[in-house]
Amino acid sequence: MKYYILIISLCVLFFGVPFFYFGVVNTGVSIRYETEDRGCISLVTGADLCRQLFLLKAAMIFCAAQLFLYLLVQHKIFPEKKEQEKTRE
């Protein structure tokens, strides 16, 4: 069961990085064309685009950091078969 939860969380993290990157690009375009000079409030929706941009960047960095951390410790999470055979003996 833990294996499936780990695989699902890795998929969410893996697909989260490009998803949040797209959100950052989309929000950047909105800041450029939907706000007045150096403003952060959208004239179309009234949303605070600077806050949205900050949250999307933070989420993207979080996903990327978690994936990097997984790559560093994957040998401890998924031991090789040789090590498993040694522990069974």
PyMOL commands that set and color helices and strands:
alter all, ss='L'
color gray80, all
select helices_A, chain A and resi 2-34+49-77+81-88
alter helices_A, ss='H'
color red, helices_A
deselect
rebuild
show_as cartoon
